[in-house]
Amino acid sequence: MPDALATVFVADDNLQILQGLDRALSANRYHVRTASSGRAVLDLMSQAHEPPDLVLLDVMMPEMSGIDVLAALRSDARWTEVPVVLITATHDEALPIHALRGGAVDFLTKPFRLDELIARVDAHVRRGRALRRARDQARLRMQAIDVIREMNRVVAGADLLSLVATRTGEILGFAGAALAVCAPD
């Protein structure tokens, strides 16, 4: 289990399985949100302030299958990075390949071992968080490189200080920033 409480959205039309997964994940320190259909999990996604750390989907659900939900998640820029694990009771050999090629990170067949499911959820949440951290760090590095490039083009000292203040404020997410230069005592 990752250090900080992770959020997992679970969708299954079988109430017993849904409740069992909710209890098992909650017992392993996950914050769980449940949905009984594909459309309902997409509604949860739309209402969430932050995307979940992982989505666990049953393949066979009324209205909208787990494969359809996966396609909807992968076509929406807000959710393309959210790891999705699919679960099914069918033994169609082509289904896991189709799901993985469609963007699922994993695929389990019912009946599954609960400890294996928890281990897979743990691994995918850790991987997803590491990937987000790496992307955030890369974004900050690119912003720093942009600042250095701009500084190299600036000639006047006053322009340089203004640029440093402005760009530092942008990187830190401030609406405005100022830089104060003080003489030593």
N, C-alpha and C positions, 0 to 999 in steps of 0.2 A: 504494500500500500504506500502511495506517495506521502510525503510529509504533511502537506496541508490537505484539508478536507476537499475531496474532489467530487464533482457532480456528475452523475450518470443518469441519463434518460433511458427508461425501459419501456418498450411497447410490445404487448402480447395480448391477444384477444382471449386467452385462457386465463381466467381470474386466479385459479390456483397457482399456475406458474408465475403470473405477475406478482402475486403476493409473496410467493416463495423467494423470487429473485429480489424483491424489495427487502425482505427480512435479511436474506443472506448478505446482500451488499451493504445494508445499513449496519449489520453486525461487524462488518469489516471497515467501518468508518467512512463509508461513502454517503454523500447526500444524494438521495434517490428521488426522482420525479417519475411517476408512472402514467401510462396512457394505454387505453384498451383498443386503440386502432392506429393505423398509419396517419390518418388525418389529424387525430388528436395529438400525436407526437409532434407533427409539424406545427400545430397550434402552440404547443409548449415551447418549441424552438422560437417561434415568432414573438412570444410574450417574454421570453427570458432576456434579462439585461446583458448577460454574458453567455456565450455558447457553452454547452456542457463539455466536460473533459472527454466524454465518450457517450455514444448512443448504442444501445443494445436492442436489436429488432428481431421479432419473429418474422419469418418470411411469409407464412400463410396467414393473412389477416383479411377480414372483409373490407370492402370499399377500396382499400389501397394496400397492396402487398409491401412487404419489407423491401423488395427490390425496387418498387416504385418510389418508396420513401427515400431510399438510397440515391436514386436518380435525381429526385427533387433536391436533396441536400447537396449533391455534387454540382448541380446547376446554379446554385445560389452562392454568390461570392462570400456571404457571411459565414457559411458553414462548410466550405470545401475542405478545410483543414481538420474538421472534427472527426476523430476516429469512429468508424461504425463497424460493429460486430453483428453478424447475422446468425440466427439460430433457426433450425428447421427440423421437422419430424420426417420430412420426405427423404427418400434415399435416391433422388435423382442425381446421378454422377456429374451431370453438366452444370447443375445449379451452383455449387461452390466456385467453379471456374468463372461462370458468368458474374457472380457476385464480386469476386476478387478483381476481375477485370473492370467491373463497374465502379470500383473505388472502395469496397469493403476492405478493412485491414485484417479481418479474420472471419472464420465461419465454423460453427459448431453444429453437430447433429444431435437431436434428442434421441434417446435420453443421454444426457451429458453428466459428467461428474462435477459436482458443485465446486470442489476445491480446484479443479482444472479451470473452470470458468472464472473463478476469482483470480487465479494466477494470471490468466490471459488478460483480464480487465486491468489488473495491477500493471502488467508489462506495457499494455497499450497506453494507459494513462501516463506512466513515467516517460515513455517514448514521445508521446504527444506534447507533454510539458517541456521536455528537453528540446524538441524541435521549435516550439514557440520561443523559448529563451534564446536559442541560437539565431532565430530570425530577428528577434528584437535587438540582439547584440549586433548583428550584421547591419540592420537599419541604422543604429546609432553610429556605427563605424562609417557608413556611407555618408551620414550627415556630417561627421567630423572631417571626412575627406573633402566634402563640398566646401566647408568653412575654410579649410587650408587652401584650397584652390582659389577661393575668392580673396583670401588674404594676400596671396601671391600677386594678384592683379591690382590690389590697392596700393597706392603710392604714398599718399599723405597720411601722417600719423593720426589726425583727427578722424579721417575716414576709416582707418583701421580699427580704432577704438569703437566707433559707432557700429561697424560691421560685427565685431566680436560681441558687443552687447546684444544686438538684434538677433544674431544667429544663436547665441546661447539661450536667449529667451525662447526662441522657436523650438529648439531641441528639448528644453525643459517644459514646454507647453504653456509658457506665460504669454499673456496678451502683449506685454511690453516689458522691456528691460532697460536698465541704465547701468553704466559703468562709472564708478567713482575712482579717481586717481588721487592718491594722497601722498604728500611729501613726507619723508621720514623725519622723525623728531630730532 
